[in-house]
Amino acid sequence: MVLFTICLCLMVNGFPFVVSETIVDTSFIGDTRTKILTDVTMGSIIPVVTETGKISLSIDGLGMSSASGIIQVEKSSGATVRSAFLAAATTGFTMVQLSDGDIELDGVGVSWIYETPSSIESYNHWADVTSIVKSKFDSALVGRVDYTVTEVSKSEWVDGVILAVIINDPSQVVDNTVVLLFGAQDVQGDTFAIGLADPIDTSDPNLVLDFSLGISFSHQPTGQFSQVDVNGIRLTTSAGGEDDGEASNGALLTVGGLDDSNANPSDPYQTGVIGPYYDDELYDLLPFVSNGDTTINIVTLNPSDDDNVFFSALFFGSARAWVEPGFMIPEYPLGSLMGIAIFIAALVAYTHIKYTLKI
């Protein structure tokens, strides 16, 4: 198993894991007959956005077989956009890579900031779309605000997009923290730790610890699912499916967000054979933590080796998460020899994350 630390959003157990293995499968949707797992050069999913304040978070996903569709953002009274981001994933085992302008949001071509190959021979992309989303949202009425997603090019090879919007929300009474993560989880197992700036106070009535996953190229009910453990306890064995898309390649997408509940799966060992809606990829981490905890450890694994976990979001209500790369190693003080050793190892590893930065 490969270890990556997001506690400070660092890899502290070496460089990105290299996978090179041929697997033969007999299913069709969300899979291919012969698959070659490829390197994840970005190295797991890592934090790319962290915001704290009187904020809320709106997430929606869209997978479609047509070239155009609607994605939404939820607005409350007086809310305005602080920042907005779009993540996109191409279809597994196609090696298709998007160019700037291949996807439009409300008629405006999207320019990608980050891109990384996944471990299933596809590409994941990330863009800042604040300038596209903000004006329309800020002037809109309370409720759902619609945005049109158009796959201008390579539509049949785009599994879908995720729109995550961090909102200045005057209805919030405490400071919240939002962390958005992007990259490509290793299908053969990844571990990351969420570091909290303050110990968890389970008596706080405003405490919220919501966790969202975004997954492409997963079809259910089949044997395609990802399992997630939190602090050594199984959260789900049925993450995946096409909840926000369609049951066809080029439209397989799910993300925990609008119209989903943070109620965890009642049977954490159910493997997705019931269907894609048994697990909506939005979770509540409160049952997995204890008073005074300062870290939350999450392990993901995709036994079928063909799903792409490329997005995650963390919403901490009345809690502050410290996830800036290279600046917090909570287990050891930096003045100790162990703390210095871990800090140096983490910093070196972080500098070797080989994502593509387009400027």
N, C-alpha and C positions, 0 to 999 in steps of 0.2 A: 504494500500500500504506500502511496505517495503522500507526504505530508506537506501542506502549505499553511502558513500562519497568516491570518488576516487580523489577528489581535492587533497587530499593527500593520495588517495588510502586507505581510512579508512572507517570503518563503524562507524557512529556517532549517530545512532539511535537504538542502542541495538544490540543483537546478531542475527545470521542468522535466518531468518524466517523459521518456521517449518510448512510444509504443510502436511496434512493427510486428503485426501478427495477422495472418490470414484466417478468416473464419467463413465457413459455409453455412448458409441458412436456407430455408425453403419457403419463408413467407415473402409477401410481396409489398404490402403497404408499409411505409416507414422502414424499409429494409431493401436489400438487394440480394441476388443469389450468391454473389461472392463479394466479400467486403475486405478492404485492407485498412486497418486502423492507422491513422497518421498522427504525426507529432502535434501537440498543442503548444504552439510557440509562446502564447501569452502566459501559459502556466496557470491553470485553474481560473476561477473567477476572482477578480481583485476589485477593491473599492475604487471607483472612479469619481464618485460624487459623495460629499458629506455636508449636510446642512443642519443647523440647529436654530431653534427659535419657535415662535408661535406659528407653527407650520403644520400642514397636513399633506397627504400624499394621495394622488389619483393615478391608478395604473389600469391600462386596458390593452388587450391584444387582439390581433386580427390576422387570421390565416384564410386565404381565399383562392378558389380556382379561377375566378374572374380576375380582370386586371384592375378593378377599382372597388373600393368598399369604404365603410364608415368606421372610424375609431372615435372613442369618446373620452371626455374629461368631466369629472364631477365638480360643480361649483356651488359653494355655499355663499350666504349673504356677505358682501363686502370683500370677497376673496379676490386676490390677484396672483398672477404667476410670478414665482421667484425664479424658477428655471425649469426647462423641459428637455427631455432626451428621448431619442428614438433608437431602439435596437432592432436589428434585422438579422435573420438567419437564412442562408440558402439551403437547398434540399440536400440531404445526406447522400454521400457517395457520387456526387456530380462534379466536385471540385470547382463549382461556379463561384466566381468572385464578383461582387458588385462594384460598379464605378459610380462616381458622383453623378447624380441626376437619374440613376436607374429607378429610384423611388422618389415620388413627389408627395408632399404633404400640403393639402389645400392649394395645389397647383404650383408649388415652389419646389424646385429640385433640392434634394437633401445631399449635403456634402459630409462625407464620413471623416471622423477624427481618428478612430481606432478601427483596426480590422485584424482578425486572427483566424487562422485555420482551426477547425475543431478536430477532435480525434475520430470523426466519422467522414472525413474527406468532404467537408463543406466549409463555408466561411461565415463568421459572425462579424457584424459591423455595428458601429456606435456613432451617433451624431448628436450635437447640441442643436435643438430646434426651438430654443427659447424665442428667437426673433419671429418665428413663424406662428407660434402658438399664442404668445402673450397678448397681442393687440385684440384679437378676436375674443379671447377668454375674458380679459379684463372688462370689456364693454358688454359682455353677454349677460342675460338674465340668469337668475338662480336655477340650477338644474344641470342637465347634461348638455355639454357643448360638443357639437359634431365637427369632426375634421375628416376630409376625404383623403384616403391613401390610394395612390395610383402607382401600380407597378409598370412603369413606362417601358422597361426592357427586362428581358429574362424572367417574365412573370411566372412561367411554368416551373422555374427553378428557385423561386423564393417561397420558403415555407411560411413566412409571416413576419410581422413586426410587433414591437411592444412600445407603447407610448407611456412614459413615466413623467409625471408633472408634479413638482414640489410647489406648494401653494402657500403664500402668505395668508393666514386664516385668522381673522379677528375673533372667531368663535372659540379658539383654543385658549385655555386658561392657564396652561403651564407650558414650559419650554419642552419641545420634542426634538428628537434627532431622527433624520432620515439618512440612510446609507444606501446608495445604489452600487451594485457590483456587476461587472461585465467581464467576459472572457470565454473560456471553454473548459468545463469540468472534464477531468479524465474519467472516461467511462469505467475504467478498472479500479477506481476508488480515489477519492479526494477527501481530505480533512481540513477544515478551517475553524478558527476560533474567533469568536466575537468578543472584543474587549470592551468593558464598560468603565467609564471614568469614575463612577461612584458605585459602591456595593448596592446590590438590589435590595430594595425595601418592599417586601411583599405586603406590608400593611398600607402602602400608598394607594388610595382609591383611584388615582389617575394613572397607575402603572399599566402600560401596554407594551407587549413584546411580540409584535407581529412579524412574520417571516413569509416572504413570497418567493416562488421559484418560477422562472420562465424556461420552457423546454420546447424544442422543436424536433421534428422527425420522429415522433412517438405516436403509435396508433394502438388504441384499445377498443374492444377487449381482445387482447392477444398476450403474448408473453413479453411484451415490451413495457417495461416499467423501471423506475428508479426507486431505490430505497434510501431512507434518510434516518439517521440516528442522531439524537440530541443528548449530550451528556451521557452517552452509553445506553440510552433507552430508545427503542424503536418508535419513531414518529409515524412513518408511513412506509409501505412497500408497494404503493400504487401511484406514485407521482408520474405524471406523463399523460398521454392521450391528446386528443384534438379538441379540447373544451372550447377554445376560441377560434377554431378553424373548421376544417372538413376532413372526412375520412378518405383523403387521397394525397398522394405525394404532391408537393407544391402547395399544401394548405394545412400541414400538420403543425399546430401550434397551441400551446396552453400557457397561461400565466395567472397567478393569483392576483386578483384585482377586482374591478367593478363586477357587481352581481355575484360575487363569491362570498363565502362565509369563512371566518377564521376558526370555525369549529373543526377540530382535528378528526381524521378518519376514526370511526368507532372501532374498527378492527385494524390495528396498525400492521398486521401481517397479511391483509388481503392484497393479492398481487395484481389487481386491476382487471380481473376476468369479468367483473360485473359490468364494466364499461368506463368511459372516460370521465363521467361526472361523479363517480364515487369519491374521487379526490380532486379538489379544485385548485390545488397548489398554493393555497393561502392557509397559513398555520398560526397557531397560538403557542408561543414558547413558554408561557407562564407555568404550565404544569410540569415543566422540566427543570425549573430552577428553584433554588432555596434562598431564604433570606441571607443576605451577606455575600452572595456569589458575585464575582467580578469578571468571570469569563463564561461563555457558553460555547461548547465544542460541538461542531456539526460534521457528520460524516455522510458523504453521498457515495452511492455505488449503482451502476447500471449493469445488471447481470446479463442483459441481452447484447451489450456492447454496440448499441446502435441508436441511442437517444442522445440529444445534444442539450445539456443544461448550460445555457449561455447568459442567463440574467438572474439576478436575485435582488430583493429589496428588503430592507430592515426598517421597521418603524418602531421607534422606542418612545412611547408616551411617558412623559415625566421621568425620562432617563437620558443620560448622555453617554454616547458611545465615542470612544477615542480611536479613530482608525486611520490616522495619518501615517503614511509609510515611514518607517525608520525612527519613530520618536517615542514609542512606548513599549517596553518589555516588562510586563507587570509581575512576572514570577521572580525576578531578581533585580536588586538595585544596581544601577549602572556603575556604582562605585565598587561593586564586588568583582572579583575575577571572573566568575561565571556570567555575571551581567554584561561585562565588557566583551567576553568571548561571544555570547549570543548576539549582542548588538552588532559586532563586526561581521559575524557570519550572516546575519540577516541582511545587513546593508550590502554585502557583496552579492548575496543571492538576488536581492531586489534589482541590482543594477544589471543582472543578466536576464531579466524578463524581456524576451525578444519580441515584444509587440511592435506593430508597425504604426508609427505616428506620422500622420499626414498633415503637413502645414504648408 
